[in-house]
Amino acid sequence: MSKKSNETSYISARESRRISRENQKITRRLDKRLARKHVPEGEYLTQMRDAGNVVEFDNLHTYFFTDVGTVKAVDGVTFEVPVGKTVGIVGESGCGKSVTSLSLMQLVQRPNGQIVDGAIRLNLGDKAYDVAKMPIEAMQKVRGNVVSMIFQEPMTSLNPVFRIGFQLDEVIALHNPHMSKEAVKARSIESIKMVGIADAEGIYERYPHELSGGMRQRIVIAMALACNPRLIIADEPTTALDVTIQAQILELLRNLKSEINASIMLITHDLGVIAEMADYVVVMYAGRVVEKGLAKEVFLDPRHPYTIGLMESKPVINKTVERLYSIPGAVPNPVNMPDYCYFRDRCEKCVARCQGKYPPEVHVSDTHIVSCWRYFEEGGAK
């Protein structure tokens, strides 16, 4: 390892302890705010910018405070999820997709992980809450009821020591304390049938290890839909499933969205899944949104060099190439992010202005937005 590399990666024990002490002060303060009980609703009530959105992320910053520095996992993310629509979030591993969704659910691993700035406005119909300010006590009534999440790995999402029925009943009973045990069980069986499982009563009595991967994925979806949420977060719902089961799960999500009129935040690496499912696309890179717009705009006319690179690196049927395109370089160190465009050092289409600060958002059209100096120089900024 070179001397220069040593200088940038090495941190002394004394410096690590200093960083740790400072981080503990910050995380204690942020934790204390969330742990308060009997907080007046007025403290986290807010107004939606557009009543047609179910959730609005506004300049969201979610950081992880580690002993070697602060990791800016989500660094100023802004986008909306309209009512009844599917928004696809795409980007490589570590770009902040899952952390954005976990921030909405208040499931970021605390105390190291914290929402430090920004707002997440959640539309409840008659009122709206700012999730970033909500105490844990209030969030427990929203999580699983208004917003539900289909977690990334169905093999580990279910508790192996409890029957499927018990785990479904627990979700429904928690948010519907007025329901009798018989009514809760009937609702659980109805949820299992809703996701296309024929022997619902038999599955209700089984343990997770008795089911295949596809069946477990369906149970996780049934659990997420049990309380008819307004928003479903699907975090790579087809991971570890074969292609046939993937197609069935995606078709299931599409049909269920229509049945309960819910919105979907679909997080995935698969551009094909996004193209098939999403109405809107958000492209993330290194904790920031680099491009967003209608699915047809982003796929037919990608503008950001990173989006273009993702499109070119995907194999195309009936197109013969000697070697698939690969974006050069690597993602910058998340502890020491530069003040210029995060993609600059990997970009093959840089212009002179790329040497300056991070680019602002440029409106290519009313719905198509990109953060790139190339279009700012062309006079496309609004």
Solvent accessible surface area in square Angstrom, and as a share of the most:
residue,aa,sasa,rsa
1,M,176,0.79
2,S,69,0.44
3,K,158,0.67
4,K,155,0.66
5,S,41,0.27
6,N,70,0.36
7,E,116,0.52
8,T,98,0.57
9,S,75,0.48
10,Y,161,0.61
11,I,53,0.27
12,S,43,0.28
13,A,69,0.53
14,R,189,0.69
15,E,60,0.27
16,S,25,0.16
17,R,134,0.49
18,R,96,0.35
19,I,23,0.12
20,S,24,0.16
21,R,137,0.50
22,E,80,0.36
23,N,14,0.07
24,Q,87,0.39
25,K,142,0.60
26,I,57,0.29
27,T,10,0.06
28,R,148,0.54
29,R,149,0.54
30,L,8,0.04
31,D,31,0.16
32,K,149,0.63
33,R,76,0.28
34,L,15,0.07
35,A,58,0.45
36,R,100,0.36
37,K,148,0.63
38,H,158,0.70
39,V,20,0.11
40,P,85,0.53
41,E,66,0.30
42,G,56,0.54
43,E,86,0.39
44,Y,16,0.06
45,L,76,0.38
46,T,39,0.23
47,Q,155,0.69
48,M,32,0.14
49,R,177,0.65
50,D,77,0.40
51,A,83,0.65
52,G,38,0.37
53,N,14,0.07
54,V,1,0.00
55,V,0,0.00
56,E,3,0.01
57,F,1,0.01
58,D,29,0.15
59,N,70,0.36
60,L,0,0.00
61,H,28,0.13
62,T,0,0.00
63,Y,33,0.13
64,F,50,0.21
65,F,14,0.06
66,T,43,0.25
67,D,82,0.42
68,V,80,0.46
69,G,10,0.09
70,T,38,0.22
71,V,31,0.18
72,K,79,0.33
73,A,17,0.13
74,V,0,0.00
75,D,10,0.05
76,G,25,0.24
77,V,0,0.00
78,T,36,0.21
79,F,3,0.01
80,E,73,0.33
81,V,0,0.00
82,P,26,0.17
83,V,59,0.34
84,G,21,0.21
85,K,82,0.35
86,T,2,0.01
87,V,0,0.00
88,G,0,0.00
89,I,0,0.00
90,V,3,0.02
91,G,3,0.03
92,E,50,0.22
93,S,85,0.55
94,G,77,0.74
95,C,2,0.01
96,G,6,0.06
97,K,10,0.04
98,S,33,0.22
99,V,27,0.16
100,T,0,0.00
101,S,0,0.00
102,L,46,0.23
103,S,0,0.00
104,L,0,0.00
105,M,5,0.02
106,Q,23,0.10
107,L,67,0.33
108,V,12,0.07
109,Q,145,0.65
110,R,90,0.33
111,P,73,0.46
112,N,81,0.42
113,G,0,0.00
114,Q,3,0.01
115,I,19,0.10
116,V,46,0.27
117,D,78,0.40
118,G,26,0.25
119,A,18,0.14
120,I,0,0.00
121,R,22,0.08
122,L,0,0.00
123,N,12,0.06
124,L,34,0.17
125,G,54,0.52
126,D,129,0.67
127,K,78,0.33
128,A,6,0.04
129,Y,21,0.08
130,D,8,0.04
131,V,0,0.00
132,A,6,0.05
133,K,109,0.46
134,M,0,0.00
135,P,3,0.02
136,I,44,0.22
137,E,66,0.30
138,A,15,0.12
139,M,0,0.00
140,Q,96,0.43
141,K,142,0.60
142,V,6,0.04
143,R,54,0.20
144,G,17,0.16
145,N,49,0.25
146,V,25,0.14
147,V,0,0.00
148,S,3,0.02
149,M,13,0.06
150,I,0,0.00
151,F,79,0.33
152,Q,73,0.32
153,E,55,0.25
154,P,0,0.00
155,M,78,0.35
156,T,108,0.63
157,S,43,0.28
158,L,7,0.04
159,N,62,0.32
160,P,92,0.58
161,V,103,0.59
162,F,85,0.35
163,R,106,0.39
164,I,1,0.00
165,G,1,0.01
166,F,108,0.45
167,Q,16,0.07
168,L,0,0.00
169,D,30,0.16
170,E,105,0.47
171,V,32,0.18
172,I,1,0.00
173,A,45,0.35
174,L,125,0.62
175,H,29,0.13
176,N,35,0.18
177,P,116,0.73
178,H,152,0.68
179,M,55,0.24
180,S,60,0.39
181,K,176,0.75
182,E,131,0.59
183,A,39,0.30
184,V,10,0.05
185,K,87,0.37
186,A,61,0.47
187,R,37,0.13
188,S,0,0.00
189,I,22,0.11
190,E,88,0.39
191,S,1,0.01
192,I,0,0.00
193,K,108,0.46
194,M,45,0.20
195,V,0,0.00
196,G,57,0.55
197,I,9,0.05
198,A,101,0.78
199,D,75,0.39
200,A,0,0.00
201,E,94,0.42
202,G,24,0.23
203,I,3,0.01
204,Y,20,0.08
205,E,84,0.38
206,R,92,0.34
207,Y,66,0.25
208,P,5,0.03
209,H,129,0.58
210,E,89,0.40
211,L,9,0.05
212,S,68,0.44
213,G,15,0.14
214,G,10,0.09
215,M,58,0.26
216,R,41,0.15
217,Q,0,0.00
218,R,34,0.12
219,I,0,0.00
220,V,8,0.04
221,I,0,0.00
222,A,1,0.00
223,M,40,0.18
224,A,5,0.04
225,L,1,0.00
226,A,2,0.02
227,C,20,0.12
228,N,85,0.44
229,P,3,0.02
230,R,85,0.31
231,L,0,0.00
232,I,0,0.00
233,I,0,0.00
234,A,0,0.00
235,D,6,0.03
236,E,20,0.09
237,P,2,0.01
238,T,14,0.08
239,T,45,0.26
240,A,76,0.59
241,L,16,0.08
242,D,88,0.46
243,V,122,0.70
244,T,88,0.51
245,I,42,0.21
246,Q,46,0.20
247,A,61,0.47
248,Q,77,0.34
249,I,0,0.00
250,L,8,0.04
251,E,80,0.36
252,L,18,0.09
253,L,1,0.00
254,R,75,0.27
255,N,71,0.36
256,L,1,0.01
257,K,33,0.14
258,S,86,0.56
259,E,120,0.54
260,I,39,0.20
261,N,104,0.53
262,A,0,0.00
263,S,1,0.01
264,I,0,0.00
265,M,0,0.00
266,L,0,0.00
267,I,0,0.00
268,T,8,0.05
269,H,84,0.38
270,D,59,0.31
271,L,16,0.08
272,G,28,0.27
273,V,10,0.06
274,I,0,0.00
275,A,56,0.43
276,E,106,0.47
277,M,16,0.07
278,A,11,0.09
279,D,51,0.27
280,Y,61,0.23
281,V,1,0.01
282,V,4,0.03
283,V,1,0.00
284,M,0,0.00
285,Y,1,0.00
286,A,11,0.09
287,G,1,0.01
288,R,62,0.22
289,V,16,0.09
290,V,4,0.03
291,E,1,0.00
292,K,22,0.09
293,G,5,0.05
294,L,47,0.24
295,A,15,0.11
296,K,134,0.57
297,E,36,0.16
298,V,1,0.00
299,F,47,0.20
300,L,151,0.75
301,D,61,0.31
302,P,30,0.19
303,R,62,0.23
304,H,2,0.01
305,P,12,0.07
306,Y,0,0.00
307,T,1,0.00
308,I,29,0.15
309,G,4,0.03
310,L,28,0.14
311,M,43,0.19
312,E,93,0.42
313,S,37,0.24
314,K,80,0.34
315,P,91,0.57
316,V,89,0.51
317,I,153,0.78
318,N,155,0.79
319,K,130,0.55
320,T,137,0.80
321,V,74,0.43
322,E,185,0.83
323,R,213,0.78
324,L,82,0.41
325,Y,73,0.28
326,S,86,0.55
327,I,27,0.14
328,P,55,0.35
329,G,64,0.61
330,A,78,0.61
331,V,61,0.35
332,P,30,0.19
333,N,81,0.41
334,P,65,0.41
335,V,45,0.26
336,N,111,0.57
337,M,39,0.17
338,P,31,0.19
339,D,117,0.61
340,Y,45,0.17
341,C,16,0.10
342,Y,14,0.05
343,F,7,0.03
344,R,49,0.18
345,D,104,0.54
346,R,23,0.08
347,C,25,0.15
348,E,119,0.53
349,K,81,0.34
350,C,57,0.34
351,V,46,0.26
352,A,90,0.70
353,R,105,0.38
354,C,9,0.06
355,Q,122,0.54
356,G,36,0.35
357,K,145,0.62
358,Y,37,0.14
359,P,5,0.03
360,P,55,0.35
361,E,76,0.34
362,V,0,0.00
363,H,53,0.23
364,V,44,0.25
365,S,39,0.25
366,D,125,0.65
367,T,62,0.36
368,H,4,0.02
369,I,24,0.12
370,V,0,0.00
371,S,6,0.04
372,C,9,0.05
373,W,11,0.04
374,R,54,0.20
375,Y,19,0.07
376,F,61,0.25
377,E,88,0.39
378,E,126,0.56
379,G,65,0.62
380,G,28,0.27
381,A,40,0.31
382,K,165,0.70
